[in-house]
């Protein structure tokens, strides 16, 4: 939501120039088998191996550490690491099968090396750990050939060593920043985690500190990566790779992973500020179905509420919400409502009265309830650092769920407060902080994360058999456990489209796989061409929603005239054709933390060109997408990493390690399938509820040998947790005589509705025959060859047209092998 705000002054983005004390000599440590502990009058330092590959470093200027609490980390108990300690006279070393950690005493410096002794990360010799009053900072060596990624929702290039190789510097302080551009910082969500890639090997560092923090990636001094915070203890984790995917897996093992989303939330969503009254919402739904433009979600912004008060309806605009939502459901739509964390401070308004009675609101230093101006006027703010307040607020969603609302959209949760110097509440307001009161200086950055936690946990309690869906604008490390994130109030211009790619890739690297941007931009109205290009790009954004501001004209897929309606419709249809593949990759993201939408370097870490590419991306490991991001483009240069790549639309093979130039028209979405890739598809449906019973189509890109797996479940319940899912492994081999595709017997108890199975693969010679063999038999059956038209009406057979082999049979959900004889 667009709102008045200010960006932190430049002086707040860097540590002060003087008054810093570098951590000097400390006495030799003690080792208790789990933790290396050093203590002196400077403070206390602890180095703790959590696993063979994750090392925790803590420092406080106090004689001992306080409460060991984190809003981000959920799992520090990862087993017993195999670590040996050697306490020497000048340094101590901790050695695991994969790491060697060296702690030098005088001055205190820490370095991390791999098992062969190659230094991965090291404190700068001249600075190391420094402190000044309540502030601290750490200076790390930054080498010329290192690439740095992450930091959550940040502007600029994906590689933060960018900006003419001078690097970036960032502040972590969640802020309402409408109409931001590539130089704006901070933004809505912050994640103090980064990954360093050098020579194909990666490691990560996560600063677990919720205070205003900063990261300078070679901007102030090209050979230093410096990070620190205004308060709290130094508490960071070194996370070894060496594979960059392993870094993300280990980081999200610490901070949690995205829950498996409901299938409908991966469909197309339509929103604006605001759709009202009810007649307009109904007309919108009818237009989608009459025009046969697929869609699953309609979203209501703040005008559905009475005087903008959370948990209310304007019954003038929406006389019978339950009836409206029920009717929309019969058309296949899910309704999502916005819900901001600022109840009106009005006696007689139930959420306010209950919040006062329960002591659930944040306080001024004198103990009175803090009030600030937001949409309803004077508002109170729930103390989401109080577990009881979180439970209370989460229970209030019952009124929305009872009338059929399918998901909740949390906005303004930085928190945004009108008329304040920095667009948020004062830094001296008091939060419960899980029983240890703290000011907003410590709690500000987790307000959005904790609000989405309250929402997610509330929805999960109220509907324990359904997957909760929450979207948030503001979050912090670990927030992926509760909500999808969109990139806020982007501007409708071409640079913002390009920025959306690198920003969402950075969020994925930072542990947030379920991300998206407002298609076409939120602030101002895009041109028809820009909106279409943004929509085409967003086919591969995990969260796909068109949204726009209140002052703009209508912005639906058909709003730019018949020519663009056709192109936009086709882009959305592509999304629905690919939903089995998209859902499959998102399910893996929920298991591993590795994002579906990912930069090239995750799969090609040793490729120097991939390390700096952020205008194309992978979706999973098997699709490479090079969207058209420049106005008036009639061609697109595409970099293809190592291996074979096949044009998704034509099957044309391209050799990797090369840049190709391809012509583009208005309806072009350049997509390439990795050699050996399996792309799971379906016919176009109008909404996800129409997917059952449709054929499963599997496109297989040629390779000597490859494999993949497909995950399926009911798409909405939690039954998969008890084994009610189906997972099948696919394997292909190819030689001069034949191509064989094996589908193994399924895992899990779930079985889809009766349907056809269609296999497709490109072959440069006409096949002689196609046979099938079931796993429980030794005999094979020769399938009939048919032309394409006859195959469409037949239950079994194969065809060969334009270099594409198509094989069709019933999907028996059992072990089966297809063999194509060349």
Helices and strands as residue ranges (DSSP letters): G 10-13, E 21-22, E 30-31, E 35-40, E 43-49, E 54-60, E 84-87, E 91-95, E 99-104, E 109-114, E 119-122, E 129-132, E 135-141, E 147-152, E 169-172, E 190-198, E 201-207, E 213-217, E 224-229, E 234-240, H 244-255, G 263-266, E 268-270, H 278-291, E 297-300, G 302-304, H 321-330, E 334-338, H 350-358, E 371-374, E 377-380, H 387-395, H 398-401, E 407-410, E 430-431, E 438-439, H 440-443, G 444-446, H 447-462, E 470-472, G 479-481, E 484-486, H 494-509, E 515-516, E 518-519, H 528-538, E 544-546, H 562-577, H 579-592, E 597-598, H 600-603, H 608-611, E 617-619, E 623-626, E 635-640, E 644-647, E 653-655, E 658-663, E 670-674, E 678-681, G 688-690, E 696-700, E 705-712, G 719-722, E 726-734, E 738-743, E 756-762, E 769-774, E 781-782, H 788-793, E 797-801, E 804-810, E 816-821
